[in-house]
C-alpha cells in the first residue's frame, strides 16, 4: 500500500480484511502538513454538528450529485477529501427471489482508491471520532448489470488534486465520474458474506448462483452503495 499510494504509514501494520462492515475502522489516505498520511477512521460519517453518534443507519455513502450541497458532507467535501483504499467490494444484485452477492474488483488486479470525505466529531465529554463516507456516482455499463450506483474511483494521476484542500471545485468536481467500463470485473460469491462474523479469503471465492443459496442473515452486511 505504501508503494502504490506513496504515503507515510509508519507504525501501522494492517491485517487483511475480507468483510469490512459499516461503523468498523477502515484505512484512508489524507493530506496532513503537506504529506500523504494513512489513518484508520470509522466507516460511516458523523457530521461535526451531530449531538451524538447516530443510532440509525450510518452515512456510509455520499452521492456525487449532492455531496457539495448536503449539510452532512458539504464542509468535508470542501476541505477534507480523502482516499479509501481497497482491492474490491461486495454488491448485491436484487431479484424477485433472493438477492445475490458479487465481489467487484479491478480487472487488472491490485488495489484502487475510492473517493471519500472525512470528518472529525467531538462530543462534550470523551474522545472524538473521525469518520468517512465513500462518494458514489452512476454505475458504468459493467456494474449497471447488478446496481445503479458505484464508488467514484480516483486515478493515481488525480490523487494530489483530490487530496489538496487548495483545489478548486472546477478541479475536483470533474473527478466524480464512473470508472471506465473495463476497470472492474464482477465475480459471484457466496451469501456467507452477509454475516459480519465471516471474514476470510473464502468469501471472495467464486460461487454458483444457479444453485439455491443458503438463507442469509437479516442482520448481516449492508450494500456498499
N, C-alpha and C positions, 0 to 999 in steps of 0.2 A: 504493500500500500504506500509506503514512503517513497518507493522508487517510482511508482506510477503517478502519484499526485504531488510529489515534492513538498512535503510538509514536515514540521518539527513534531515528531511523535515520541519524544523522549519520555521514558517512564511508563509507557502504556504497552501492554502485551495482550492483545485481544485474542480470545479463543474463537474458534469457528462457531458460527451460529447458522441454523437451518430453519428456524421458525420464530422469528422475532415478532412480538405482539405489541400492539399499542400500549402505552404507558411504560414499556420497558426502555432501557437506555440503548441508544444507537450512536455509532461514530459519525461525527460530522467534521468537515474542514471549514474553518472560518479564518478571516484575516484579523490578526491582533498585532499592533505595533509594527505594521508593515510586513508581517510574515504570515505564511500559512501555518495554522496550528490545528492539531487534532484535539477534539473534545468529545466527551460522552454526555449526551443530553437525553431528556425524556422525549419519546415519540408521542406527540400529542400536544400541540402548542397551548400554553396557558398565557393569555393576554396579560400584560403588565398591570392592567387596571382591575383584574379579577379580585373579588373579595376573598375567594377561597379556591382550592383546587376543584376543577369541575367534577361533578359526580355522575354526569351523563356521558354520552358518547364523546370521546376525546376528539379534538380538532387535529386529526392526523393528516388531512389534506387541505390545500388551499387552491381554489380554481384560478387558473391563469387569467381568466377573463375579468375577475373581480378582486384579485389579490391586492391591487394597488388602491382600492377604494374601501374595502370592508374594514371596519374598525379593529377587528381581531388581528388583521395582518398588515394593515396599512403602514404603520411605523416600522415594522420589521422589514417589509419589502423595500422601504426607502434606505435603510442603513444597516440591516443585519441579515444579509443574504448569506447562504452557506451551501455546501455540497454535502449530500448524503450518499455515502459510498455503499455499493452492493455488487454482487455478481449475479443477482437475479431477484425476482419477486414472484409471489403467487397471485393469481387472479382466478376468479370463479366464473364459469360460463353458466348463465341462468337458463333453465329449460323448464318445460312443463312438468318434468319428473323431478329428478334430484340434481341440484347444482353440482357441477363437476370442476375440480381444480386443475389449473395448468401452472407449470413452472415457466416463467418468462425470463430468458437470459440472452446475452449478446450472441449473435451468430458467430462472431469471431472468437468467442470465449473471453476469459478475463473479467475485469471489473469495469464498472462505469459509474458516473456521478449523476445523481438526480438533483435538480434544483430544489433548494429548501430555504425557509426563513426561520430564524430562531429568535427566541425571546427570553428575557430574564424576569421572573416574578418573585417578589419579596413580600412574604406575609408580615404582619405586625410583630409576630414573635416566631422564632425558629429560623431554620436555614431557608435560603431561597431555592428556587427551582429554575433550571434552564431547560428549555424545551424547543421542539422543532416540528414544523409541518412540511410535508412534501408538496411541491406545486405540480398540479396536473393540467393536462390540456386534452384536446380532442384526440381520439385514437387514430393512429395511422391505418392504412389499409390492412396491414397484417393483423394488428391487435383488435381491429373492429369486428373480427370474426367472433370474439368472445366478450368484448366490453367496449363501451363507447368512450372511455377515458383511458389515459396512460400518463405516467410520470414524464415531466419535462427532463430531457437528458441534456447536460451541458457538455459540449465538446471541449476537449483539452485546450484548444486554441482560444476558447472564450472564457476560461475559468478565471483569469485575472480580472477581466472586466466584470464578471458576475460577482466576484468577492469584494471588489473595491466599493467602499461607501461613497467614493467620489464619482462613480459612474452615473451619467445622466440617464433619464428614462429612455431617451431615444437610443441608448446603447443597450440597455438590459431588456427592454420590452420585446424587441425582435427575437430574443433568445427563447421566448416562451412559445415554442412550436413543437409539433410532433417530431419524433425521430424518423429518419429515413425508413422506408418500408422494409428494407433488408437488414435493419440493425438488430432486431430481436427475432428469436425463434421461440416457439411455444411447445412445451412437452407435457402431455397428460400425465398427472401424478395421482397418487392415492389420496382419498379423503382423510387419511390419517393426519394430514397437515392441519385439519380443522381442530385438532386437540392440541392446545398450547403446550401440554406436558411433553409432547413428542418433539424432539429437537435433535435429529440425527441425519446422517447422509442418505439414509434410505428414503427420506421424504422427497428427494429430487430424482429418484429412480423412475423411469417410465412405467406407467400403469396402463392397463387395458380398460378403456372406458366403455367398451362394448359389453362388458360383464356388469351385472348388477352391483353397485357399490355397497359397501357396508354402511350402516347408519352412522351419520356424523353427529357429533355433539353440538347442541344448540348454543353452548357456552364457549365455543371454540374461536378460531381466528376470524378477525374481520377482513373483509375485502380491502386491499390496499387502496383502491380507488372508489 
